[in-house]
Amino acid sequence: MKSVDRQNPSRFDLNLAICVSIAILASFNSSCSSGKNVQASATKGGRGDAAIPVTIAHAVTRDVPVQAEVIGAVEASSTVTLKSQISGQILEAHFHEGDFVKKGQLLLTLDRRALEAQLKQLEAQVLRDEAALGQSQASLARDKASEGNARSQLERAGQLWKQGIISKEQYDQYSTTVATLEATLKADQAGIENSRAQIAASRASVENQRVQLGYTSIFAPISGRTGTLLIKPGNIVTANTTELATINQVEPVFVSFGLPESNLTALRQGAVQKMPVTARAEEGGTLENGVLSFFENTVDTTTGTIRLKAAFTNPSHTLWPGQFVRVTLKLSNRPNATMVPNQAVQSGQDGTFVYVVKSDSKVEVRPVTTAQRVGEETVIDKGVQPGEVVVTEGTLRLVPGARVTVREPGGRPAGGRRPGAKRS
């Protein structure tokens, strides 16, 4: 070899590389063969056929309520925007923003001094008119006395004229005096009526002024919760224009929501009785109970839904105007519905399915059609029969045809009972 190295060193390097490659390939084949043997022995060792522990449940039948679950919005049963009915300056606010107020409670006070002065002026006008009425009545009494005396003189003058003692001209003078006094009496009577009318008008003005004066105190028209006071004391407000604050009545409240028009028949059938409705403000929050109070008389043609309102007494003020809540409306009852636990229903690319455990302790993938959830259970319309066994826990390791063994929910074996066997 040494002689070869000296004569042709490149040929020596080539032979050396070929020998190294052959050694590497021999080592790789040996390791692959060893790996296959290990894998085969592991498969042959029995773990590939081991039963997978799962938790099971039986499909049951029971009567369940048919419910509609949607999102609704809370509305105040009544909303009032406070406005002053007179123009003037706000002197004092008798509430704090956000307070709960009662109907009739004093909220705001306006300056009343100018109105009080006008009221006194009108009351003085009434007294003046009453005095004028008394004067007219006195004039009427005086003129009645004069008219009576003139008639007596006319009667005497008539007798004297018949006897030829006085002339016809003198008799006519007495007649003219009586006629004048009669006209004066009529004028006095008209004056009295005018004074009475003036008194009535003045009293009406006084009453109107008292009403205006009453507007200087603004009271709560409804019971509810106040919002922001938009105009602070010291500012001038304009009659029937300036908004002061808003009161929302939160006992009771309404929840407005929509349902597909396919539920219209059930709504019409249940309209004669109060259909129960529940509302929850958030997941895990307080559940409020109410009744359906109204549904719209037309279907919205753009969305194909019908609008409904439910009334809630809301004594704890859990529901708040403008809030979105989860609404559940009980439409009817569904008898003999097939139900399985919610955990048994799985979702895949082809839809929902469950793992059904057969009598040979092997699982079968069963496509199902679900209707609704009722608490911790789901109603199955199609795919599972009552009494069949479904897997609720341990589904991640399952494949069609896999063998299973039952375990308790805590993870302990269930005593070797076959999953498909009936309970004793």
CORKA-V770337 format. One record per pair of residues at least 12 apart in sequence whose ideal C-beta (glycine too) atoms are under 10 Angstrom apart, sorted by the first residue. I is the first residue (numbers start at 1). J is the second residue. If there is no record, write none. Layout:
i=I j=J
i=I j=J
This chain:
i=1 j=15
i=49 j=402
i=49 j=403
i=50 j=402
i=50 j=403
i=50 j=405
i=51 j=361
i=51 j=362
i=51 j=402
i=51 j=403
i=51 j=404
i=51 j=405
i=51 j=406
i=51 j=419
i=52 j=363
i=52 j=391
i=52 j=394
i=52 j=395
i=52 j=396
i=52 j=397
i=52 j=398
i=52 j=399
i=52 j=402
i=52 j=403
i=52 j=404
i=52 j=405
i=52 j=407
i=53 j=393
i=53 j=394
i=53 j=397
i=53 j=404
i=53 j=405
i=53 j=406
i=53 j=407
i=53 j=408
i=53 j=411
i=53 j=412
i=53 j=413
i=53 j=414
i=54 j=355
i=54 j=357
i=54 j=363
i=54 j=389
i=54 j=390
i=54 j=391
i=54 j=392
i=54 j=393
i=54 j=394
i=54 j=395
i=54 j=397
i=54 j=398
i=54 j=402
i=54 j=404
i=54 j=405
i=54 j=406
i=54 j=407
i=54 j=419
i=55 j=341
i=55 j=343
i=55 j=344
i=55 j=391
i=55 j=392
i=55 j=393
i=55 j=394
i=55 j=395
i=55 j=404
i=55 j=406
i=55 j=407
i=55 j=408
i=55 j=409
i=55 j=410
i=55 j=411
i=55 j=414
i=56 j=341
i=56 j=344
i=56 j=355
i=56 j=356
i=56 j=357
i=56 j=363
i=56 j=389
i=56 j=390
i=56 j=391
i=56 j=392
i=56 j=393
i=56 j=394
i=56 j=404
i=56 j=406
i=56 j=407
i=56 j=414
i=56 j=417
i=56 j=419
i=56 j=420
i=57 j=339
i=57 j=340
i=57 j=341
i=57 j=343
i=57 j=344
i=57 j=377
i=57 j=388
i=57 j=389
i=57 j=390
i=57 j=391
i=57 j=392
i=57 j=393
i=57 j=409
i=58 j=340
i=58 j=341
i=58 j=386
i=58 j=387
i=58 j=388
i=58 j=389
i=58 j=390
i=58 j=422
i=58 j=423
i=59 j=338
i=59 j=339
i=59 j=340
i=59 j=341
i=59 j=344
i=59 j=354
i=59 j=356
i=59 j=377
i=59 j=380
i=59 j=383
i=59 j=384
i=59 j=385
i=59 j=386
i=59 j=387
i=59 j=388
i=59 j=389
i=59 j=390
i=60 j=337
i=60 j=338
i=60 j=339
i=60 j=340
i=60 j=341
i=60 j=377
i=60 j=386
i=60 j=387
i=61 j=335
i=61 j=336
i=61 j=337
i=61 j=338
i=61 j=339
i=61 j=385
i=61 j=386
i=61 j=387
i=62 j=334
i=62 j=335
i=62 j=336
i=62 j=337
i=62 j=338
i=62 j=339
i=62 j=374
i=62 j=377
i=62 j=379
i=62 j=386
i=63 j=333
i=63 j=334
i=63 j=335
i=63 j=336
i=63 j=337
i=64 j=333
i=64 j=334
i=64 j=335
i=64 j=336
i=64 j=337
i=64 j=338
i=64 j=339
i=64 j=371
i=64 j=372
i=64 j=374
i=64 j=375
i=64 j=377
i=64 j=379
i=65 j=276
i=65 j=328
i=65 j=329
i=65 j=330
i=65 j=331
i=65 j=332
i=65 j=333
i=65 j=334
i=65 j=337
i=65 j=372
i=65 j=374
i=66 j=263
i=66 j=266
i=66 j=329
i=66 j=330
i=66 j=331
i=66 j=332
i=66 j=333
i=66 j=334
i=66 j=337
i=66 j=371
i=66 j=372
i=66 j=374
i=66 j=379
i=67 j=276
i=67 j=277
i=67 j=278
i=67 j=327
i=67 j=328
i=67 j=329
i=67 j=330
i=67 j=331
i=67 j=332
i=67 j=334
i=67 j=372
i=67 j=373
i=67 j=374
i=68 j=257
i=68 j=258
i=68 j=259
i=68 j=260
i=68 j=263
i=68 j=266
i=68 j=267
i=68 j=277
i=68 j=308
i=68 j=327
i=68 j=328
i=68 j=329
i=68 j=330
i=68 j=331
i=68 j=372
i=69 j=257
i=69 j=278
i=69 j=326
i=69 j=327
i=69 j=328
i=69 j=329
i=69 j=372
i=69 j=373
i=70 j=257
i=70 j=258
i=70 j=259
i=70 j=260
i=70 j=305
i=70 j=308
i=70 j=325
i=70 j=326
i=70 j=327
i=70 j=328
i=70 j=329
i=71 j=257
i=71 j=258
i=71 j=324
i=71 j=325
i=71 j=326
i=71 j=327
i=72 j=254
i=72 j=255
i=72 j=256
i=72 j=257
i=72 j=258
i=72 j=277
i=72 j=279
i=72 j=308
i=72 j=309
i=72 j=310
i=72 j=319
i=72 j=323
i=72 j=324
i=72 j=325
i=72 j=326
i=72 j=327
i=72 j=328
i=72 j=329
i=73 j=254
i=73 j=255
i=73 j=256
i=73 j=257
i=73 j=321
i=73 j=322
i=73 j=323
i=73 j=324
i=73 j=325
i=73 j=327
i=74 j=250
i=74 j=253
i=74 j=254
i=74 j=255
i=74 j=256
i=74 j=279
i=74 j=281
i=74 j=288
i=74 j=312
i=74 j=314
i=74 j=318
i=74 j=319
i=74 j=320
i=74 j=321
i=74 j=322
i=74 j=323
i=74 j=324
i=74 j=325
i=74 j=327
i=75 j=248
i=75 j=253
i=75 j=254
i=75 j=255
i=75 j=256
i=75 j=309
i=75 j=319
i=75 j=321
i=75 j=322
i=75 j=323
i=76 j=222
i=76 j=224
i=76 j=225
i=76 j=246
i=76 j=247
i=76 j=248
i=76 j=249
i=76 j=250
i=76 j=251
i=76 j=252
i=76 j=253
i=76 j=254
i=76 j=319
i=76 j=320
i=76 j=321
i=76 j=322
i=77 j=222
i=77 j=224
i=77 j=248
i=77 j=249
i=77 j=250
i=77 j=251
i=77 j=252
i=77 j=253
i=77 j=254
i=77 j=293
i=77 j=309
i=77 j=311
i=77 j=312
i=77 j=314
i=77 j=321
i=78 j=221
i=78 j=222
i=78 j=223
i=78 j=224
i=78 j=247
i=78 j=248
i=78 j=249
i=78 j=250
i=78 j=252
i=78 j=253
i=78 j=254
i=79 j=222
i=79 j=224
i=79 j=227
i=79 j=246
i=79 j=247
i=79 j=248
i=79 j=249
i=79 j=321
i=80 j=220
i=80 j=221
i=80 j=222
i=80 j=224
i=80 j=245
i=80 j=246
i=80 j=247
i=80 j=248
i=80 j=249
i=81 j=227
i=81 j=230
i=81 j=243
i=81 j=244
i=81 j=245
i=81 j=246
i=81 j=247
i=82 j=107
i=82 j=108
i=82 j=218
i=82 j=219
i=82 j=220
i=82 j=221
i=82 j=226
i=82 j=227
i=82 j=229
i=82 j=230
i=82 j=231
i=82 j=242
i=82 j=243
i=82 j=244
i=82 j=245
i=82 j=246
i=82 j=247
i=83 j=218
i=83 j=237
i=83 j=238
i=83 j=239
i=83 j=240
i=83 j=241
i=83 j=242
i=83 j=243
i=83 j=244
i=83 j=245
i=84 j=108
i=84 j=110
i=84 j=215
i=84 j=216
i=84 j=218
i=84 j=231
i=84 j=236
i=84 j=237
i=84 j=238
i=84 j=239
i=84 j=240
i=84 j=241
i=84 j=242
i=84 j=243
i=84 j=244
i=85 j=110
i=85 j=211
i=85 j=212
i=85 j=214
i=85 j=215
i=85 j=216
i=85 j=218
i=85 j=237
i=85 j=239
i=85 j=240
i=86 j=110
i=86 j=111
i=86 j=112
i=86 j=114
i=86 j=115
i=86 j=211
i=86 j=212
i=86 j=213
i=86 j=214
i=86 j=215
i=86 j=216
i=86 j=218
i=86 j=237
i=86 j=238
i=86 j=239
i=86 j=240
i=87 j=110
i=87 j=215
i=87 j=236
i=87 j=237
i=87 j=238
i=87 j=239
i=87 j=240
i=87 j=241
i=87 j=242
i=88 j=110
i=88 j=111
i=88 j=112
i=88 j=113
i=88 j=114
i=88 j=115
i=88 j=212
i=88 j=215
i=88 j=216
i=88 j=236
i=88 j=237
i=88 j=238
i=88 j=239
i=89 j=110
i=89 j=111
i=89 j=113
i=89 j=114
i=89 j=216
i=89 j=233
i=89 j=234
i=89 j=235
i=89 j=236
i=89 j=237
i=90 j=108
i=90 j=109
i=90 j=110
i=90 j=111
i=90 j=216
i=90 j=218
i=90 j=229
i=90 j=231
i=90 j=232
i=90 j=233
i=90 j=234
i=90 j=235
i=90 j=236
i=90 j=237
i=90 j=242
i=90 j=244
i=91 j=108
i=91 j=109
i=91 j=110
i=91 j=111
i=91 j=112
i=91 j=216
i=91 j=233
i=91 j=234
i=92 j=106
i=92 j=107
i=92 j=108
i=92 j=109
i=92 j=110
i=92 j=233
i=92 j=234
i=93 j=106
i=93 j=107
i=93 j=108
i=93 j=109
i=93 j=218
i=93 j=229
i=93 j=231
i=93 j=232
i=93 j=233
i=93 j=244
i=93 j=245
i=94 j=106
i=94 j=107
i=94 j=108
i=94 j=109
i=94 j=217
i=94 j=218
i=94 j=219
i=94 j=220
i=95 j=107
i=95 j=108
i=95 j=220
i=95 j=226
i=95 j=229
i=95 j=245
i=95 j=247
i=96 j=226
i=96 j=229
i=97 j=225
i=97 j=226
i=97 j=227
i=97 j=228
i=97 j=229
i=97 j=230
i=97 j=245
i=98 j=225
i=98 j=226
i=98 j=227
i=98 j=228
i=98 j=229
i=99 j=220
i=99 j=224
i=99 j=225
i=99 j=226
i=99 j=247
i=100 j=223
i=100 j=224
i=100 j=225
i=100 j=226
i=100 j=247
i=100 j=250
i=100 j=251
i=100 j=317
i=101 j=219
i=101 j=220
i=101 j=222
i=101 j=223
i=101 j=224
i=101 j=225
i=101 j=226
i=101 j=245
i=101 j=247
i=102 j=219
i=102 j=220
i=102 j=222
i=102 j=223
i=102 j=224
i=103 j=219
i=103 j=220
i=103 j=221
i=103 j=222
i=103 j=223
i=103 j=224
i=103 j=247
i=103 j=249
i=104 j=219
i=104 j=220
i=104 j=221
i=104 j=222
i=104 j=223
i=105 j=219
i=105 j=220
i=105 j=223
i=105 j=226
i=106 j=217
i=106 j=218
i=106 j=219
i=106 j=220
i=107 j=217
i=107 j=218
i=107 j=219
i=107 j=220
i=107 j=221
i=107 j=226
i=107 j=229
i=107 j=244
i=107 j=245
i=107 j=247
i=108 j=216
i=108 j=217
i=108 j=218
i=108 j=219
i=108 j=220
i=108 j=229
i=108 j=231
i=108 j=233
i=108 j=237
i=108 j=244
i=108 j=245
i=109 j=216
i=109 j=217
i=109 j=218
i=109 j=233
i=110 j=213
i=110 j=215
i=110 j=216
i=110 j=217
i=110 j=218
i=110 j=233
i=110 j=236
i=110 j=237
i=111 j=216
i=111 j=236
i=112 j=212
i=112 j=213
i=112 j=214
i=112 j=215
i=112 j=216
i=112 j=217
i=113 j=216
i=114 j=213
i=114 j=216
i=115 j=209
i=115 j=210
i=115 j=212
i=115 j=213
i=115 j=214
i=115 j=215
i=115 j=216
i=116 j=209
i=116 j=210
i=116 j=213
i=116 j=216
i=117 j=209
i=118 j=205
i=118 j=206
i=118 j=209
i=118 j=212
i=118 j=213
i=119 j=205
i=119 j=206
i=119 j=207
i=119 j=208
i=119 j=209
i=119 j=210
i=119 j=212
i=119 j=213
i=120 j=206
i=120 j=209
i=121 j=205
i=121 j=206
i=121 j=209
i=122 j=202
i=122 j=203
i=122 j=204
i=122 j=205
i=122 j=206
i=122 j=207
i=122 j=208
i=122 j=209
i=122 j=210
i=123 j=202
i=123 j=203
i=123 j=205
i=123 j=206
i=123 j=209
i=123 j=210
i=124 j=202
i=124 j=206
i=125 j=198
i=125 j=199
i=125 j=201
i=125 j=202
i=125 j=203
i=125 j=205
i=125 j=206
i=126 j=198
i=126 j=199
i=126 j=200
i=126 j=201
i=126 j=202
i=126 j=203
i=126 j=204
i=126 j=205
i=126 j=206
i=127 j=199
i=127 j=202
i=128 j=198
i=128 j=199
i=128 j=202
i=129 j=194
i=129 j=195
i=129 j=196
i=129 j=197
i=129 j=198
i=129 j=199
i=129 j=200
i=129 j=201
i=129 j=202
i=129 j=203
i=130 j=195
i=130 j=196
i=130 j=198
i=130 j=199
i=130 j=202
i=130 j=203
i=131 j=195
i=131 j=199
i=132 j=191
i=132 j=192
i=132 j=194
i=132 j=195
i=132 j=196
i=132 j=198
i=132 j=199
i=133 j=191
i=133 j=192
i=133 j=193
i=133 j=194
i=133 j=195
i=133 j=196
i=133 j=197
i=133 j=198
i=133 j=199
i=134 j=192
i=134 j=195
i=135 j=191
i=135 j=192
i=135 j=195
i=136 j=187
i=136 j=188
i=136 j=189
i=136 j=190
i=136 j=191
i=136 j=192
i=136 j=193
i=136 j=194
i=136 j=195
i=136 j=196
i=137 j=188
i=137 j=189
i=137 j=191
i=137 j=192
i=137 j=195
i=137 j=196
i=138 j=188
i=139 j=184
i=139 j=185
i=139 j=187
i=139 j=188
i=139 j=191
i=139 j=192
i=140 j=184
i=140 j=185
i=140 j=186
i=140 j=187
i=140 j=188
i=140 j=189
i=140 j=190
i=140 j=191
i=140 j=192
i=141 j=188
i=142 j=184
i=142 j=188
i=143 j=180
i=143 j=181
i=143 j=182
i=143 j=183
i=143 j=184
i=143 j=185
i=143 j=186
i=143 j=187
i=143 j=188
i=143 j=189
i=144 j=181
i=144 j=184
i=144 j=185
i=144 j=188
i=144 j=189
i=145 j=181
i=146 j=177
i=146 j=178
i=146 j=180
i=146 j=181
i=146 j=184
i=146 j=185
i=147 j=177
i=147 j=178
i=147 j=179
i=147 j=180
i=147 j=181
i=147 j=182
i=147 j=183
i=147 j=184
i=147 j=185
i=148 j=178
i=148 j=181
i=149 j=177
i=149 j=178
i=149 j=181
i=150 j=174
i=150 j=175
i=150 j=176
i=150 j=177
i=150 j=178
i=150 j=179
i=150 j=180
i=150 j=181
i=150 j=182
i=151 j=174
i=151 j=177
i=151 j=178
i=151 j=181
i=151 j=182
i=152 j=174
i=152 j=178
i=153 j=173
i=153 j=174
i=153 j=177
i=153 j=178
i=154 j=171
i=154 j=173
i=154 j=174
i=154 j=175
i=154 j=176
i=154 j=177
i=154 j=178
i=154 j=179
i=155 j=174
i=155 j=178
i=156 j=174
i=157 j=170
i=157 j=171
i=157 j=172
i=157 j=173
i=157 j=174
i=157 j=175
i=157 j=177
i=158 j=171
i=158 j=174
i=158 j=175
i=159 j=171
i=160 j=174
i=161 j=174
i=212 j=239
i=215 j=239
i=218 j=237
i=218 j=244
i=218 j=245
i=220 j=245
i=220 j=247
i=221 j=247
i=222 j=247
i=222 j=248
i=222 j=249
i=223 j=247
i=223 j=249
i=223 j=250
i=223 j=251
i=224 j=246
i=224 j=247
i=224 j=248
i=224 j=249
i=224 j=250
i=224 j=251
i=224 j=321
i=225 j=246
i=225 j=247
i=225 j=248
i=225 j=249
i=225 j=250
i=225 j=251
i=225 j=317
i=225 j=320
i=225 j=321
i=226 j=244
i=226 j=245
i=226 j=246
i=226 j=247
i=226 j=248
i=227 j=245
i=227 j=246
i=227 j=247
i=227 j=248
i=228 j=244
i=228 j=245
i=228 j=246
i=229 j=244
i=229 j=245
i=229 j=246
i=230 j=242
i=230 j=243
i=230 j=244
i=230 j=245
i=230 j=246
i=231 j=243
i=231 j=244
i=231 j=245
i=232 j=244
i=248 j=320
i=248 j=321
i=248 j=322
i=249 j=314
i=249 j=321
i=250 j=312
i=250 j=314
i=250 j=315
i=250 j=317
i=250 j=318
i=250 j=319
i=250 j=320
i=250 j=321
i=251 j=312
i=251 j=313
i=251 j=314
i=251 j=315
i=251 j=316
i=251 j=317
i=251 j=319
i=252 j=290
i=252 j=293
i=252 j=311
i=252 j=312
i=252 j=313
i=252 j=314
i=252 j=315
i=252 j=319
i=253 j=279
i=253 j=288
i=253 j=290
i=253 j=310
i=253 j=311
i=253 j=312
i=253 j=313
i=253 j=314
i=253 j=317
i=253 j=318
i=253 j=319
i=253 j=320
i=253 j=321
i=253 j=323
i=254 j=290
i=254 j=293
i=254 j=294
i=254 j=308
i=254 j=309
i=254 j=310
i=254 j=311
i=254 j=312
i=254 j=314
i=254 j=319
i=254 j=321
i=255 j=277
i=255 j=278
i=255 j=279
i=255 j=288
i=255 j=290
i=255 j=292
i=255 j=293
i=255 j=308
i=255 j=309
i=255 j=310
i=255 j=311
i=255 j=312
i=255 j=314
i=255 j=319
i=255 j=323
i=255 j=324
i=255 j=325
i=255 j=327
i=256 j=294
i=256 j=296
i=256 j=307
i=256 j=308
i=256 j=309
i=256 j=310
i=256 j=327
i=257 j=277
i=257 j=279
i=257 j=305
i=257 j=307
i=257 j=308
i=257 j=309
i=257 j=310
i=257 j=324
i=257 j=325
i=257 j=326
i=257 j=327
i=257 j=329
i=258 j=295
i=258 j=296
i=258 j=300
i=258 j=303
i=258 j=304
i=258 j=305
i=258 j=306
i=258 j=307
i=258 j=308
i=258 j=327
i=259 j=295
i=259 j=305
i=259 j=306
i=259 j=307
i=259 j=308
i=259 j=327
i=259 j=329
i=259 j=331
i=260 j=299
i=260 j=303
i=260 j=304
i=260 j=305
i=260 j=306
i=261 j=299
i=261 j=300
i=261 j=301
i=261 j=303
i=261 j=304
i=261 j=305
i=261 j=306
i=262 j=304
i=262 j=305
i=262 j=306
i=263 j=295
i=263 j=305
i=263 j=306
i=263 j=308
i=263 j=329
i=263 j=331
i=263 j=332
i=264 j=295
i=264 j=299
i=264 j=305
i=264 j=306
i=265 j=331
i=265 j=332
i=266 j=329
i=266 j=330
i=266 j=331
i=266 j=332
i=267 j=292
i=267 j=295
i=267 j=306
i=267 j=308
i=267 j=329
i=267 j=331
i=268 j=295
i=269 j=331
i=269 j=332
i=270 j=292
i=270 j=295
i=270 j=329
i=270 j=330
i=270 j=331
i=270 j=332
i=271 j=292
i=271 j=294
i=271 j=295
i=273 j=291
i=273 j=292
i=274 j=290
i=274 j=291
i=274 j=292
i=274 j=293
i=274 j=310
i=274 j=311
i=275 j=290
i=275 j=291
i=275 j=292
i=275 j=293
i=275 j=295
i=275 j=308
i=275 j=310
i=275 j=329
i=275 j=330
i=275 j=331
i=275 j=332
i=276 j=289
i=276 j=290
i=276 j=291
i=276 j=292
i=276 j=310
i=276 j=328
i=276 j=329
i=276 j=330
i=277 j=289
i=277 j=290
i=277 j=291
i=277 j=292
i=277 j=293
i=277 j=308
i=277 j=309
i=277 j=310
i=277 j=311
i=277 j=312
i=277 j=327
i=277 j=328
i=277 j=329
i=277 j=330
i=278 j=290
i=278 j=310
i=278 j=312
i=278 j=325
i=278 j=326
i=278 j=327
i=278 j=328
i=278 j=329
i=278 j=330
i=279 j=310
i=279 j=312
i=279 j=314
i=279 j=318
i=279 j=319
i=279 j=323
i=279 j=325
i=279 j=326
i=279 j=327
i=279 j=328
i=279 j=329
i=280 j=318
i=280 j=319
i=280 j=325
i=280 j=326
i=280 j=327
i=280 j=328
i=281 j=318
i=281 j=319
i=281 j=320
i=281 j=323
i=281 j=324
i=281 j=325
i=281 j=326
i=282 j=323
i=282 j=324
i=282 j=325
i=282 j=326
i=283 j=326
i=285 j=318
i=285 j=325
i=285 j=326
i=286 j=316
i=286 j=318
i=286 j=319
i=287 j=318
i=287 j=326
i=287 j=328
i=288 j=310
i=288 j=312
i=288 j=313
i=288 j=314
i=288 j=315
i=288 j=316
i=288 j=318
i=288 j=319
i=288 j=325
i=289 j=310
i=289 j=312
i=289 j=313
i=290 j=309
i=290 j=310
i=290 j=311
i=290 j=312
i=290 j=313
i=290 j=314
i=290 j=319
i=290 j=327
i=290 j=329
i=291 j=310
i=291 j=311
i=291 j=312
i=291 j=313
i=292 j=308
i=292 j=309
i=292 j=310
i=292 j=311
i=292 j=329
i=292 j=330
i=292 j=331
i=293 j=308
i=293 j=309
i=293 j=310
i=293 j=311
i=293 j=312
i=294 j=307
i=294 j=308
i=294 j=309
i=294 j=310
i=294 j=311
i=295 j=307
i=295 j=308
i=295 j=309
i=295 j=310
i=296 j=308
i=296 j=309
i=308 j=327
i=308 j=329
i=310 j=327
i=310 j=329
i=312 j=325
i=334 j=371
i=334 j=372
i=334 j=374
i=334 j=379
i=336 j=386
i=337 j=371
i=337 j=372
i=337 j=374
i=337 j=377
i=337 j=378
i=337 j=379
i=337 j=380
i=337 j=381
i=337 j=386
i=338 j=368
i=338 j=371
i=338 j=378
i=338 j=379
i=338 j=380
i=338 j=381
i=338 j=382
i=338 j=383
i=338 j=384
i=338 j=385
i=338 j=386
i=338 j=387
i=338 j=388
i=339 j=371
i=339 j=373
i=339 j=374
i=339 j=375
i=339 j=376
i=339 j=377
i=339 j=378
i=339 j=379
i=339 j=380
i=339 j=384
i=339 j=386
i=340 j=354
i=340 j=356
i=340 j=368
i=340 j=370
i=340 j=377
i=340 j=378
i=340 j=379
i=340 j=380
i=340 j=383
i=340 j=384
i=340 j=386
i=340 j=388
i=340 j=389
i=340 j=390
i=340 j=392
i=341 j=354
i=341 j=376
i=341 j=377
i=341 j=378
i=341 j=390
i=341 j=391
i=341 j=392
i=341 j=393
i=342 j=370
i=342 j=373
i=342 j=374
i=342 j=375
i=342 j=376
i=342 j=377
i=342 j=378
i=342 j=392
i=343 j=376
i=343 j=377
i=343 j=378
i=343 j=390
i=343 j=391
i=343 j=392
i=343 j=393
i=343 j=395
i=344 j=356
i=344 j=368
i=344 j=377
i=344 j=378
i=344 j=380
i=344 j=384
i=344 j=389
i=344 j=390
i=344 j=391
i=344 j=392
i=344 j=393
i=344 j=395
i=345 j=368
i=345 j=370
i=345 j=373
i=345 j=377
i=345 j=378
i=345 j=380
i=345 j=383
i=345 j=384
i=345 j=390
i=345 j=392
i=346 j=365
i=346 j=368
i=346 j=391
i=346 j=395
i=346 j=396
i=346 j=398
i=348 j=365
i=348 j=367
i=350 j=365
i=350 j=367
i=351 j=367
i=351 j=368
i=351 j=369
i=351 j=370
i=352 j=366
i=352 j=367
i=352 j=368
i=352 j=369
i=352 j=370
i=352 j=378
i=352 j=380
i=352 j=383
i=353 j=365
i=353 j=366
i=353 j=367
i=353 j=368
i=353 j=383
i=353 j=395
i=354 j=366
i=354 j=367
i=354 j=368
i=354 j=370
i=354 j=378
i=354 j=380
i=354 j=383
i=354 j=384
i=354 j=388
i=354 j=390
i=354 j=391
i=354 j=392
i=354 j=395
i=355 j=389
i=355 j=390
i=355 j=391
i=355 j=392
i=355 j=394
i=355 j=395
i=355 j=398
i=355 j=399
i=355 j=400
i=355 j=402
i=355 j=404
i=356 j=368
i=356 j=383
i=356 j=384
i=356 j=385
i=356 j=388
i=356 j=389
i=356 j=390
i=356 j=391
i=356 j=419
i=356 j=420
i=357 j=388
i=357 j=389
i=357 j=390
i=357 j=391
i=357 j=398
i=357 j=403
i=357 j=404
i=357 j=406
i=357 j=418
i=357 j=419
i=357 j=420
i=357 j=421
i=358 j=388
i=358 j=389
i=358 j=401
i=358 j=404
i=358 j=419
i=358 j=420
i=359 j=389
i=359 j=418
i=359 j=419
i=359 j=420
i=359 j=421
i=359 j=422
i=360 j=401
i=360 j=403
i=360 j=418
i=360 j=419
i=360 j=420
i=361 j=389
i=361 j=402
i=361 j=403
i=361 j=404
i=361 j=405
i=361 j=406
i=361 j=418
i=361 j=419
i=361 j=420
i=361 j=421
i=362 j=400
i=362 j=401
i=362 j=402
i=362 j=403
i=362 j=404
i=362 j=419
i=362 j=420
i=363 j=389
i=363 j=390
i=363 j=391
i=363 j=394
i=363 j=395
i=363 j=398
i=363 j=399
i=363 j=400
i=363 j=401
i=363 j=402
i=363 j=403
i=363 j=404
i=363 j=419
i=364 j=388
i=364 j=400
i=364 j=401
i=364 j=402
i=365 j=398
i=365 j=399
i=365 j=400
i=365 j=401
i=366 j=380
i=366 j=382
i=366 j=383
i=366 j=384
i=366 j=385
i=366 j=388
i=366 j=390
i=367 j=382
i=367 j=383
i=368 j=380
i=368 j=381
i=368 j=382
i=368 j=383
i=368 j=384
i=368 j=390
i=369 j=381
i=369 j=382
i=369 j=383
i=369 j=384
i=370 j=382
i=370 j=383
i=387 j=422
i=388 j=420
i=389 j=404
i=389 j=406
i=389 j=418
i=389 j=419
i=389 j=420
i=389 j=421
i=389 j=422
i=389 j=423
i=390 j=419
i=391 j=404
i=391 j=406
i=391 j=419
i=392 j=409
i=393 j=407
i=393 j=409
i=393 j=411
i=394 j=406
i=394 j=407
i=403 j=419
i=404 j=418
i=404 j=419
i=404 j=420
i=405 j=417
i=405 j=418
i=405 j=419
i=406 j=418
i=406 j=419
i=406 j=420
i=406 j=421
